[in-house]
Amino acid sequence: MSYGNDYSNKPFERASKTSHTNIINDAAVQSFLSKCKIPPYYEEIEDKDIKLYTLKESINNPIKNIVTIDGGYTNIFVKEDFPSSTIGFFQFGALFFKHQDLLDLKQKPFIDPDDFSKLQNIQRIKLVVPTKGIALDGEVDFLSSVRRTIYEFFMSQPERNGFMDALKWLIFEEYNAPNVKDTWHLATCPNCNEGVDIQRHKIQSDYTIKCPHCGEKIYLTDVLRLHEAIDNELGAGGILGYLTTTVEQIIIVYLIKQMLTIRPSLLEQTLFVKDGPLAFFGQTANLHKPMRQLMIFLNEHHAIYLVGLEKSGSFVEHAVQASKRMLPKQMLLLGNSYIYKYIIPGNGRDNEPYASSSYYGHKVIFKSEHNNVYVATIPNTQAKVEPQIDDYININEILYNITALKCDLYYNSLVPVVLANKLVSLADHPSSDLLKSFAKEKINK
């Protein structure tokens, strides 16, 4: 790395203009590059690998309500001088509207603002998390400050104990009486790093337990294992994406729990649309197991219409190319043989379905009758190396409604996803600048 000039008026040290020749002429480098492979272009996809299914023509559409869940965050400096301090601002939203309101809107030559407002009924949820160099009053260090922040958020949103109770309901499968589970294994106590079996009946009314090894307090939110990716010196910047996708899916769990409690028939009429794949990543990945169990239970005893839609990444980039080989209303099911041959470099493991340690659904590429192309994740009851059409829960009903939700404002976009993103996303400018000024004013130094 070259020398800089942050602390003097001396010039930068410039990089060499000829050192690349040492790399180009190196035999080991040449040998390594010769072993590398990249996925082929769409024209090279073999016909035998394209397993296409056509969306059913006639469907008795059960969907009357659409719920879209999205979240966004921005991480800002509140102190830029060394040692720096940063804080993350999150905003999540659950957008509700009736399917018929959207259909009625499409029939009108002009949109009345009152009609459009029916599609903007959103519940916003805010979260602020210290991400570096900030501690809460009364906490021993940065790590414990972040843990308490997440714990208090789950205890307060969207009502008292709302998310925390939903988390407990999910991991112990409390919806499945009398087969409720009594134990959840936590790989590491955040205080002593020992493994802990959390007993459901030992959880206190404040959703904490005592570690049997060190006697320190464990929050139920520690089952997310985010503490494993937090460092007192380096901060918590690495958990922001994991926390975002986890909270988005806890919102889904909370809404499902509320529906089952108040009016179970609502589940049979509601489509949940999540921005991003149906998966838990990083330290939170283990939550995909109870989430799949919930999908299995709902599929057997009620109904579940849930889809995750991707807007970017390798699968979306490939879908744009692969769709040139597809007709409208066709879907391309994605299994190991296709994914590892055309999308993700590598061979995969013979008996291990793609991303089975984090996903609770299978991916599919869908080309609608309007030629819009979507990469969707739809829940499954079991991860399969090569999924078949029946392995996707309610795939025809879900994709039928995805077609109806198309939006011409952006490329391959959907009305609820566009609206939810507009209502909760935080722009670099001016949002970040204003939040930076706001945080600097409010934080005690």
C-alpha positions, 0 to 999 in steps of 0.5 A: 500500500502506498503512503498517503499525506493525511498528516502532512503537505508531502505528496502521495506515493504513486503506484508503480506503472510497470509492476503488473508485468511481474504478475503477467509473467508469473507461471503460477498465476498463469496456471491458476487462471487456466483452472478458473471457469465462469458460467456460460452465456445464455446462448450456451444453455443446453436445451435439456437443462431448461425445465420449463413449466407453464402457469395454469390458465384458469385459477380460482384466485383466493387472494384478496389482500396484499402485504409487502414487507421491506426494510432499509438502513443507513450507517452514518458517522457521528464522529469522523475523527479517530477513534470514529463513531457510527450509528445505524438508522433502520426503517421497516414497513409492512404495506397493506392494501386490498387486491381489488383496490389495485384492480379498480385503479387500473380501470380508471383513466385518471388516478384520484389521490384518494384512490391512490392513498388506499395503496399506501396504508403502511406501518413504519417501524424504526430502529437505531443501532450503535455500530461503532464507538458508542455505548449505552448508559449502564452497559459495560461495553459496546457489545452489550450495548448493541445486544440491549438495543436489539432486545429492547427493540423486539420488546417494544415493537410493534406493540409491547413484546410484539416481536419478542413474543413472535420470535419465541412463538416461532423457535419453539413452534408454539403454534403446534400444540401439543407438539411445542418444543421445549429447547433451543440450542444457542451455540455461544453465550454472549458472555462466556462463549459456552453453548447453552440449551435455552429451556422454554419453561425457564424463560423469564417474563422479561424474555431473559434467562441466566446462563448455566455456565457464567450466570450472566443474563441472556436475552432471547434475541441472542438466539439470532447470534448477532453477537458473534459478528460484533467486536468491541473495537471493529464495531457492528457494521457486519450485522446490518444486512443480517439484522435487516432481513431478519426483522423483515421476516419477524414482521411476517411471523408476527402478522401470521401469528396475529391472523391465526389468533384473530381470524385464521381465514385471513391467511387463506386470502393474503399474499405476503411479498418480501423484498429479497429471498426467503432466507436467513443469512450469516449468524441468523441462518439457523432460523430458516429451520423453524421458519420452514416448520411454520410453512409446513404447519400452515400448508397442512392446516391453513394456507400460506401464500408467501414469496420473496422477490429479488431485484439484483444479484447473480440470479437476476442477471442470469434471469435476464439472459435465460428469459430470452429462451422462455415464452410468456407464462413460463417458469424455470425451476432452479435446482443444483444441476442448473444453478451450479452450471449456469449461475453460481461457479462450482459443482456443489455437493451431490446430496446438499440442495443449494443454500439448504442451510439458509433458505426455506424455499426454492428459487424459480425464474418466471416470465409473465404474460407481459414479458416481465421477468422475476426471480422468486423464492417460494416456500417448500416443505423440504429442500430438494436437490432438483425441485419439481413443480409440486415442491413449491407451495402454492406456486401457481396462485402466487405467480398469477398474482405477481403478474397482476401486480406489475408496475411499469414505472421501473424494470420488472417491478411490482406495485407493492414493492415499489410503494414499500421501498418508496415509503421506507428507504433511506436515501444517501442524500438528503436522508443520511446528511440530515440523520447525521446532523440529527444524531450529532445534536442528540448524542451525549458526548 
